[in-house]
Amino acid sequence: MAGWDAGLGASAAIPFRTDAARVEACDLMGNRAPCALKGGTVAWALGTDPSAIRFVGATFAEPDAAALAAVPMPVRRMQAIPADAPGRAPDFVLDNYRDMNDYYKADPAQVARCWKGADDLSAKVWLACADGALRVRVAVTDDVHVSGDAVEIEVQTTAGVVRKPLSAPVREGTVTRYDCTFPLADLKIAPPEVKKGFGFSILLHEDDGQGPDGVMTLPPATVHF
């Protein structure tokens, strides 16, 4: 069963009724951690943000309807982007655990590879739109920068979803800066959508030298200029 981040605290849970022999929480790297199973009921703690819940040997797994109905599902926010100007505040800031998906958080032996705070990985993002192009500026704070680190943007319009990598990073101390411009046509953004709004997200891929450790993601927002 696929999981999702509902923005709840670690104490939140959804009970499941099941005849499974055992139940496991899995992360994106396939690591597994056992879940408590009592009297045919298992509580999936949403605060742990597993990528999946595995019901081993089950013929059925039914979530408690009342508990499921009470879960607040994520809502896409509408973000108005102001006119670009030197020194203005960033349009988005990523610096919270809720933004981070650690690939190894279910493996106690790999805790050193998990996110440790804003100095480990965080970002500020500025957008601008002019002359038929979207400009994306990103300042990524990362204590260790290697070739596996990468930043991508994702744009969703009525014509589909487009993902583009940011290139030509400039490293200054522990901050890596990107400044990229994309023609709107390459992103499938029609001129009316600039004012009406289009979906935007950004992905920060983390690698401290041992391979991919996780990804920090901006919850999808609808931006307009």
Phi and psi in degrees as a GROMACS rama.xvg file:
@    title "Ramachandran Plot"
@    xaxis  label "Phi"
@    yaxis  label "Psi"
@TYPE xy
-69.8962  144.514  ALA-2
-103.325  175.395  GLY-3
-153.081  160.829  TRP-4
-94.5251  108.316  ASP-5
-94.3322  4.82584  ALA-6
74.3806  22.8248  GLY-7
-97.9115  165.526  LEU-8
-76.6508  172.605  GLY-9
-64.279  -20.1992  ALA-10
-82.2542  -12.9365  SER-11
-72.0292  147.075  ALA-12
-156.762  157.009  ALA-13
-118.27  120.441  ILE-14
-75.0666  142.028  PRO-15
-121.694  139.497  PHE-16
-96.5354  127.774  ARG-17
-156.138  158.033  THR-18
-105.546  20.827  ASP-19
-62.2774  147.521  ALA-20
-71.8765  -35.0601  ALA-21
-157.666  161.562  ARG-22
-130.979  137.815  VAL-23
-131.209  143.723  GLU-24
-94.1182  134.259  ALA-25
-120.848  142.832  CYS-26
-100.006  -178.145  ASP-27
-68.4624  -17.339  LEU-28
-94.0182  3.35755  MET-29
89.6049  1.11777  GLY-30
-68.7091  144.309  ASN-31
-125.763  144.257  ARG-32
-133.92  135.909  ALA-33
-68.7079  144.849  PRO-34
-105.434  149.322  CYS-35
-67.3335  135.287  ALA-36
-131.226  110.342  LEU-37
-128.464  122.167  LYS-38
57.8459  34.1478  GLY-39
79.803  8.70632  GLY-40
-122.402  133.212  THR-41
-121.735  140.466  VAL-42
-105.271  115.756  ALA-43
-89.1172  111.993  TRP-44
-79.1988  110.607  ALA-45
-63.6253  -28.5959  LEU-46
-63.2942  -18.454  GLY-47
-81.5205  -13.5812  THR-48
50.0687  51.764  ASP-49
-68.2454  156.474  PRO-50
-81.6306  -21.2605  SER-51
-159.174  155.063  ALA-52
-114.341  127.592  ILE-53
-107.566  118.747  ARG-54
-99.7707  106.623  PHE-55
-87.6567  124.652  VAL-56
72.4431  21.6667  GLY-57
-90.2669  143.894  ALA-58
-102.153  -15.0541  THR-59
-153.917  152.703  PHE-60
-149.965  109.3  ALA-61
-117.669  119.779  GLU-62
-71.7392  149.267  PRO-63
-66.1535  119.359  ASP-64
-60.7338  -41.3296  ALA-65
-67.1475  -41.6159  ALA-66
-67.1515  -39.6201  ALA-67
-65.1743  -38.9398  LEU-68
-66.6586  -24.2383  ALA-69
-84.8362  -6.75595  ALA-70
-76.4053  123.352  VAL-71
-76.9308  117.203  PRO-72
-81.15  149.785  MET-73
-59.1351  141.585  PRO-74
-115.889  128.369  VAL-75
-70.0825  128.856  ARG-76
-91.5251  153.766  ARG-77
-98.6538  126.089  MET-78
-123.337  117.558  GLN-79
-85.4669  127.718  ALA-80
-95.6999  120.542  ILE-81
-73.1831  169.107  PRO-82
-59.3184  139.951  ALA-83
-70.3494  138.952  ASP-84
-157.445  145.496  ALA-85
-57.8435  135.282  PRO-86
80.084  4.75693  GLY-87
-73.3873  159.324  ARG-88
-65.7373  150.336  ALA-89
-64.9348  151.896  PRO-90
-76.4362  -31.5646  ASP-91
-141.121  146.128  PHE-92
-129.476  128.835  VAL-93
-113.612  110.216  LEU-94
-156.169  25.0557  ASP-95
-124.889  148.092  ASN-96
-57.2271  -32.1987  TYR-97
-64.6993  -19.3966  ARG-98
-84.7577  -12.2688  ASP-99
-102.854  134.224  MET-100
-114.439  97.6088  ASN-101
-78.695  127.628  ASP-102
-71.7278  -21.2859  TYR-103
-115.242  18.3534  TYR-104
-69.3437  -17.7404  LYS-105
-90.6209  1.7026  ALA-106
-115.462  104.192  ASP-107
-58.5667  -27.1893  PRO-108
-73.087  -14.012  ALA-109
-114.659  21.8654  GLN-110
-60.4381  -27.5925  VAL-111
-65.2589  -18.858  ALA-112
-90.9736  -2.43443  ARG-113
-86.1053  162.461  CYS-114
-62.6849  134.358  TRP-115
-113.328  -1.33103  LYS-116
137.534  -177.585  GLY-117
-62.8832  -28.9654  ALA-118
-72.3475  -24.0448  ASP-119
-75.161  -45.8605  ASP-120
-163.506  126.666  LEU-121
-162.627  170.357  SER-122
-157.713  152.979  ALA-123
-119.195  139.46  LYS-124
-128.829  132.116  VAL-125
-121.837  138.08  TRP-126
-120.462  151.345  LEU-127
-151.966  150.404  ALA-128
-135.824  120.904  CYS-129
-161.671  151.685  ALA-130
53.5805  39.3713  ASP-131
70.9411  25.9719  GLY-132
-144.558  153.141  ALA-133
-104.152  122.746  LEU-134
-99.9816  131.704  ARG-135
-123.995  118.85  VAL-136
-115.335  132.252  ARG-137
-134.887  132.96  VAL-138
-114.018  108.948  ALA-139
-101.65  121.258  VAL-140
-89.5453  122.255  THR-141
-149.426  119.548  ASP-142
-67.1663  -27.3147  ASP-143
-130.038  120.727  VAL-144
-113.686  120.732  HIS-145
-130.216  176.049  VAL-146
-65.0595  -21.7178  SER-147
-76.2506  -14.5355  GLY-148
-69.8171  138.911  ASP-149
-156.383  157.006  ALA-150
-129.052  135.144  VAL-151
-130.139  150.465  GLU-152
-108.944  153.455  ILE-153
-130.753  127.74  GLU-154
-119.333  132.169  VAL-155
-120.228  123.453  GLN-156
-130.737  -177.53  THR-157
-66.3932  -17.0659  THR-158
-91.2907  -4.34508  ALA-159
129.929  -168.349  GLY-160
-111.357  132.766  VAL-161
-125.549  131.688  VAL-162
-118.126  131.523  ARG-163
-131.252  137.105  LYS-164
-80.3382  148.945  PRO-165
-89.101  143.189  LEU-166
-126.435  176.218  SER-167
54.9655  54.8714  ALA-168
-70.0072  148.875  PRO-169
-121.243  122.005  VAL-170
-96.2198  127.696  ARG-171
-131.079  99.1034  GLU-172
66.2566  -119.971  GLY-173
-99.9242  10.8732  THR-174
-112.601  129.722  VAL-175
-110.113  124.614  THR-176
-109.09  138.785  ARG-177
-123.42  141.579  TYR-178
-143.269  98.2321  ASP-179
-126.315  147.169  CYS-180
-123.88  131.586  THR-181
-123.98  127.113  PHE-182
-57.8102  138.098  PRO-183
-57.0029  -35.2502  LEU-184
-62.7222  -35.1952  ALA-185
-68.6752  -23.874  ASP-186
-97.2291  3.1458  LEU-187
61.2172  31.8014  LYS-188
-94.6818  113.527  ILE-189
-76.2017  147.88  ALA-190
-49.4949  -41.9826  PRO-191
-63.2896  -25.931  PRO-192
-73.8542  -17.4911  GLU-193
-61.3068  -40.0104  VAL-194
-90.6219  -34.6297  LYS-195
-75.6808  -32.0683  LYS-196
118.235  147.572  GLY-197
-145.049  156.376  PHE-198
-73.0125  139.308  GLY-199
-141.318  137.587  PHE-200
-147.757  166.106  SER-201
-139.654  144.529  ILE-202
-124.585  127.667  LEU-203
-108.948  111.671  LEU-204
-89.5633  123.915  HIS-205
-101.139  131.399  GLU-206
-148.416  117.347  ASP-207
-102.336  19.4927  ASP-208
112.668  -6.92077  GLY-209
-111.104  11.9652  GLN-210
106.586  177.487  GLY-211
-58.4722  128.757  PRO-212
-103.666  -24.4005  ASP-213
166.615  -174.899  GLY-214
-142.135  134.826  VAL-215
-102.07  130.073  MET-216
-129.759  134.431  THR-217
-75.8117  122.715  LEU-218
-54.4074  133.911  PRO-219
-51.1671  132.923  PRO-220
-126.684  154.553  ALA-221
-98.7502  116.796  THR-222
-107.53  148.295  VAL-223
-146.347  155.866  HIS-224
